Amino acid sequence: MGFKVNTNVDALNAYYALRATTEKTVKSQLRLATGKQINHVWDDTSGFNIGKSLETKFKVMKSVQTNVNAAKDMLSTAESALLNIKDLLTTIETKISDASNPTANRESIARDITALANEIGSILKNTKYNDTNLLVGEAAATTNIASGAFSFQVSDTFEDRLLLNYAADIARSNAVNVGGQVGNIRITTTLANALSSMINVSVGRTSDTQYAQAILSLGGSGNALATFKSAIDEALQRIGNLAQRLDAKNEFLNVAIANAESNYSRLFDADFALEQLNVAKGQLMQQSGVAMLAQLNMAPQMVLQLFR
């Protein structure tokens, strides 16, 4: 060490070492305060970019998972309505069977069928989810995924969408008048005719024979009841298939989100034990550095002894 007064190089080196130690200690303290090992893009540029990409990915997938759950809720609502219709159709079937009994009151049976058919129309018309018709209308009739109706994004890719087209054989965009208490309803012409036949089974009949003929004409293969039951069964089958796909999508999203968050954590989350060790080490080094800086700052004072 030279005896210099103008520039104390050794003290400057001690100062620079102390400053470097302080910066490392402060960085570790910041990591402990925020819980993150990357707090600025310059801490790790590539890691920051990868981490933010992963963060976007799992946030989008969480939003998609909300879509999937909403889709399942919508299917559940539609399923409940269709099961109610199916039960009503079963009741109508028993009424048709009862009408084959010559001793039955066929006029009362016909009126019962009319009432049940009106209720079927009411269920079709009023089954909604968030003010959207689920069984009738243009949205329910859509079979084109590009239209967006009943179309849900099911992954982090915008193009990966699932169309819930369970009502494709029931709904249509244009209204058809089926009569009775139902009036205009946007279902296929085939179903509208079938429902109209059941609603009007008690209209304009004047004899027991006419009631019997009208009621019995509803049953059998290809007639109103069979047509309606076939469409409802097809819709329920599609709901089951779509619900299975949504369950699979949900399971996939659970795993994908967990993996993305794990990778994000690996890049961003601080190791508290390691950072605490770094802080303790840095604080000891700071104390030592301050002491050495103080001693080296006094070194030029020794030169003054030469002038005494």
C-alpha positions in Angstrom: 0.0 0.0 0.0 1.5 3.4 -1.0 1.3 6.4 1.2 -0.9 8.7 -0.8 -3.0 11.6 0.4 -4.6 12.9 -2.8 -6.3 9.6 -3.9 -6.9 6.9 -1.4 -7.2 4.0 -3.9 -7.5 1.4 -1.2 -10.4 3.2 0.5 -12.1 3.6 -2.9 -11.8 -0.2 -3.5 -13.3 -0.8 -0.1 -16.1 1.6 -0.9 -16.9 -0.1 -4.2 -16.9 -3.5 -2.5 -19.2 -2.2 0.2 -21.5 -0.7 -2.4 -21.7 -4.0 -4.3 -22.4 -5.9 -1.1 -25.2 -3.4 -0.2 -26.8 -3.7 -3.6 -26.8 -7.6 -3.4 -28.3 -7.4 0.1 -30.9 -4.9 -0.9 -31.9 -7.1 -3.8 -32.3 -10.1 -1.5 -34.3 -8.0 0.9 -36.6 -6.8 -1.9 -37.1 -10.5 -2.9 -38.1 -11.3 0.6 -40.5 -8.3 0.7 -42.2 -9.1 -2.6 -41.9 -12.9 -2.5 -40.5 -12.8 -6.1 -37.0 -13.4 -7.4 -37.8 -11.4 -10.6 -39.0 -7.9 -9.7 -37.8 -6.1 -12.8 -37.3 -7.1 -16.4 -33.6 -6.5 -16.0 -33.3 -9.0 -13.2 -33.8 -11.8 -15.8 -35.0 -10.7 -19.2 -35.6 -14.1 -20.7 -37.1 -15.4 -17.5 -39.4 -12.4 -17.2 -40.7 -12.8 -20.8 -41.3 -16.5 -20.3 -43.0 -16.0 -17.0 -45.3 -13.3 -18.2 -46.3 -15.5 -21.2 -47.1 -18.3 -18.7 -49.0 -15.9 -16.5 -51.2 -14.8 -19.5 -51.6 -18.5 -20.4 -53.0 -19.7 -17.1 -55.1 -16.6 -16.6 -56.8 -17.2 -20.0 -57.2 -20.9 -19.1 -58.9 -19.9 -15.8 -61.3 -17.7 -17.8 -61.9 -20.6 -20.2 -62.6 -22.9 -17.2 -65.3 -20.4 -16.2 -66.7 -20.8 -19.7 -66.7 -24.6 -19.4 -68.5 -24.4 -16.1 -71.1 -22.0 -17.6 -71.6 -24.3 -20.5 -72.2 -27.2 -18.1 -74.7 -25.1 -16.2 -76.5 -24.3 -19.4 -76.6 -28.0 -20.4 -77.9 -28.9 -17.0 -80.7 -26.3 -17.4 -81.6 -27.6 -20.8 -81.5 -31.2 -19.6 -83.9 -30.5 -16.8 -86.4 -29.0 -19.2 -86.1 -31.8 -21.7 -86.5 -34.4 -19.0 -89.7 -32.6 -17.9 -90.9 -32.8 -21.5 -90.0 -36.4 -21.7 -92.1 -37.1 -18.6 -95.0 -35.3 -20.1 -94.7 -37.2 -23.3 -94.8 -40.4 -21.2 -97.9 -39.3 -19.6 -99.5 -38.5 -23.0 -98.5 -42.0 -24.1 -100.3 -43.5 -21.2 -103.4 -41.4 -22.0 -103.3 -42.7 -25.6 -103.2 -46.2 -24.3 -106.1 -45.4 -21.9 -108.1 -44.2 -24.9 -108.0 -47.6 -26.5 -110.4 -48.7 -23.7 -114.0 -48.4 -25.0 -115.3 -47.7 -21.5 -112.9 -44.7 -20.9 -114.0 -41.1 -21.1 -112.2 -40.2 -24.2 -113.3 -36.5 -24.2 -111.6 -36.1 -20.8 -108.5 -37.9 -22.0 -108.3 -35.6 -25.0 -108.5 -32.5 -22.8 -105.8 -33.9 -20.6 -103.6 -34.4 -23.7 -104.3 -30.9 -24.8 -103.3 -29.5 -21.4 -100.1 -31.6 -21.3 -99.2 -30.5 -24.9 -99.7 -26.8 -23.9 -97.3 -27.3 -21.0 -94.8 -28.9 -23.3 -95.0 -25.8 -25.5 -94.7 -23.6 -22.5 -91.5 -25.4 -21.4 -90.0 -25.1 -24.9 -90.9 -21.4 -25.0 -89.7 -20.4 -21.6 -86.6 -22.4 -20.9 -83.8 -19.8 -20.6 -80.3 -19.4 -19.3 -79.3 -15.8 -18.7 -82.2 -14.6 -20.8 -81.2 -16.8 -23.8 -83.7 -19.3 -25.1 -82.2 -22.8 -24.8 -84.7 -24.9 -26.7 -86.2 -22.6 -29.4 -85.0 -19.8 -31.6 -82.1 -18.9 -33.8 -79.3 -19.4 -31.1 -80.5 -22.9 -30.2 -80.9 -23.8 -33.9 -77.4 -22.8 -34.9 -75.1 -25.6 -36.2 -72.4 -23.3 -37.4 -69.6 -22.8 -34.8 -68.5 -19.5 -36.5 -71.8 -17.8 -35.6 -70.9 -17.8 -32.0 -74.3 -19.0 -30.7 -73.9 -21.6 -27.9 -70.2 -21.6 -28.8 -67.7 -21.7 -26.0 -63.9 -21.3 -26.0 -62.5 -24.4 -24.3 -58.7 -23.9 -24.4 -56.2 -21.0 -24.4 -56.5 -21.0 -28.2 -59.2 -18.7 -29.6 -60.0 -21.1 -32.4 -60.6 -24.0 -30.1 -64.4 -23.7 -29.4 -67.1 -26.2 -28.7 -70.6 -25.8 -30.2 -73.4 -26.9 -27.9 -75.8 -27.9 -30.8 -78.0 -30.2 -28.7 -81.2 -28.4 -29.8 -80.4 -28.5 -33.6 -83.3 -31.0 -34.2 -85.7 -28.9 -32.1 -85.2 -25.2 -32.8 -85.3 -23.0 -35.8 -84.9 -19.3 -36.4 -88.4 -18.6 -37.8 -91.6 -18.8 -35.7 -94.4 -21.3 -36.4 -97.9 -21.1 -35.0 -98.8 -24.3 -33.1 -102.0 -22.9 -31.7 -103.4 -23.5 -28.2 -101.9 -21.5 -25.4 -98.5 -21.7 -27.0 -99.1 -19.6 -30.1 -96.0 -18.8 -32.1 -92.9 -20.7 -31.2 -89.6 -21.1 -33.0 -89.3 -24.9 -33.5 -89.0 -27.0 -36.6 -92.0 -27.5 -38.8 -92.1 -31.2 -38.1 -92.2 -30.7 -34.3 -94.6 -27.8 -34.6 -97.0 -30.0 -36.6 -96.6 -32.8 -34.0 -97.2 -30.4 -31.1 -100.2 -28.8 -32.8 -101.7 -32.3 -33.3 -101.5 -33.0 -29.6 -102.8 -29.5 -28.6 -105.8 -29.8 -31.1 -106.7 -33.4 -30.3 -109.7 -32.1 -28.2 -110.8 -29.4 -30.6 -113.8 -29.7 -32.9 -114.8 -33.3 -31.8 -118.5 -34.1 -31.3 -118.6 -37.8 -30.6 -116.7 -40.4 -28.6 -115.6 -42.0 -31.8 -114.1 -38.8 -33.1 -112.2 -38.3 -29.8 -111.0 -41.9 -30.0 -109.8 -41.6 -33.6 -108.0 -38.2 -32.9 -106.3 -39.6 -29.7 -105.2 -42.9 -31.2 -103.9 -41.2 -34.3 -101.2 -39.5 -32.1 -99.6 -42.8 -31.3 -97.7 -45.3 -33.4 -94.5 -45.2 -35.4 -94.0 -41.9 -37.3 -96.9 -40.1 -35.7 -96.9 -37.0 -33.5 -95.9 -38.7 -30.2 -93.1 -40.7 -31.7 -91.8 -37.7 -33.7 -91.6 -35.6 -30.6 -90.1 -38.3 -28.4 -87.4 -39.0 -31.0 -86.3 -35.3 -31.1 -86.2 -35.0 -27.3 -84.2 -38.3 -27.0 -81.8 -37.0 -29.6 -81.3 -33.8 -27.7 -80.7 -35.6 -24.4 -78.2 -37.9 -26.1 -76.3 -34.9 -27.5 -76.4 -33.2 -24.1 -74.8 -36.3 -22.5 -72.1 -36.4 -25.1 -71.4 -32.7 -24.8 -71.3 -32.9 -21.0 -68.7 -35.7 -21.2 -66.5 -33.6 -23.5 -66.8 -30.6 -21.2 -65.8 -32.8 -18.2 -62.7 -33.9 -20.2 -61.9 -30.3 -21.1 -62.3 -29.3 -17.4 -59.9 -32.0 -16.3 -57.4 -31.0 -19.0 -57.6 -27.4 -17.9 -57.0 -28.3 -14.3 -53.8 -30.0 -15.2 -52.7 -27.3 -17.7 -53.3 -24.5 -15.2 -51.4 -26.4 -12.4 -48.5 -26.9 -14.8 -48.4 -23.3 -16.0 -48.6 -22.0 -12.4 -45.8 -24.4 -11.4 -43.5 -23.1 -14.1 -44.4 -19.5 -13.3 -43.6 -20.2 -9.7 -40.3 -21.7 -10.6 -39.3 -18.6 -12.5 -40.7 -15.9 -10.3 -41.2 -17.1 -6.7 -38.3 -16.4 -4.4 -36.6 -19.1 -2.3 -37.1 -17.5 1.2 -34.5 -19.7 2.9 -31.8 -18.9 0.4 -32.6 -15.2 0.3 -32.6 -15.0 4.1 -29.1 -16.5 4.1 -28.0 -14.0 1.5 -29.4 -11.1 3.6 -27.6 -12.4 6.8 -24.4 -12.9 4.8 -24.8 -9.4 3.2 -25.4 -7.7 6.6 -22.2 -9.3 8.0 -20.2 -8.3 4.9 -21.7 -4.7 5.2 -20.5 -4.5 8.8 -17.1 -5.7 7.9 -16.9 -3.4 4.9 -17.9 -0.4 6.9 -15.2 -1.2 9.4 -12.5 -1.7 6.7 -13.6 1.5 4.9 -13.2 3.4 8.1 -9.7 2.0 8.7 -8.6 2.7 5.1 -10.0 6.2 5.3 -7.6 6.8 8.2 -4.5 5.6 6.3 -3.6 9.0 4.9 -3.4 10.3 8.5 -0.2 8.2 8.8 1.5 10.3 6.2 0.9 13.4 8.3 3.1 11.8 11.0 6.1 12.4 8.7 5.6 16.2 9.1 5.8 16.2 12.9 
